[in-house]
Amino acid sequence: MLVDVHAHLTYEKFDEDLDEVIGRFKGIIITNGTFVEDNRKVLELAKKYSNVKPALGIYPEHVLEMNDDGLKEELKFIEDSKPVAIGEVGLDGTYGDMDKQVFWFKEFIKLSNKLEIPIIVHTRKAEAKVVEVLEEMKAKKVVLHCFSGSMKLVEKAEKLGYNFSVPVIITYLDHFKELVKKVSITKLLTETDAPFLSNVKGSRNEPMNVAITVKEIAKLKGMDSIEVENSILMNYKKLFN
Ligand SMILES: [Zn+2]
C-alpha cells in the first residue's frame, strides 16, 4: 500500500473532482492543515474518507498573520481534535519575523511531544535553524517534508532520528536523489504536497503520484518497487501508530 504523508486535499484545485482523486489512489493520505479554517476542512475530509488522515497546524506565513491569543486558541483546538500528526508547521526565511515563528514552532513541537504524534515540518531558507530548534526541544517524531538543507544537515537530522518525506520532484531535482542515496530506507517516507510540486511543471499534483517517487527510490537504492513500498508503509506505521 502506498502512502502520501503530505498533501493538501482541502485546496480549491481539488474542488471539482476530489472523489475521483481520492478514489484512484489506493493508499493512505495525510492531508495537512495550514490555517484555522483549513484545519476544520481537514477534519471534515478525514471524517468523510476512511483513507484520509488529518494533520493539523498553522503554516509559518499564517502564524505571522495571527495574534498570540488566536494561536493559543488554535493550539488548544488542535490538541482537542486528536489529529494523527501536527502539520504543516515550521520555519520559513522568506516571510520574516523569525522570533515569532520560532516561538510558535516550539509550541507545536511541545504539543507533538505531549500527544506523542509526529510533527510534519516545512522549512525554506531556515533549514539549519529548524534542525537546531527541533534538537533543542527534543522533538521525538519528526518528518522533514521536502527538505532542501545541505547533505551535512541531512546527515545531522538523520542522526537525530528524523524522517524525510521525499517529493515527486525527485524526478528532476538531483538534491533529492542525493538525499535518498544518503539516508537509510528506514527513515524515508513519500509525499506529494499536492496540489503543488508536480513532477510535470505547471500541472496539478495528486496523491497517486507517490508511485513515481517509489520507483525512483527503488532505482536509486537498487531495490524492487514493491520492497520500497513495503518499507515505506512500515516506516509510516511505526511513526504514526
Ligand atoms: Zn505543504
Residues whose N, C-alpha, C, O or C-beta is under 5 A from the ligand:
A	BS01	ZN	E88 D193
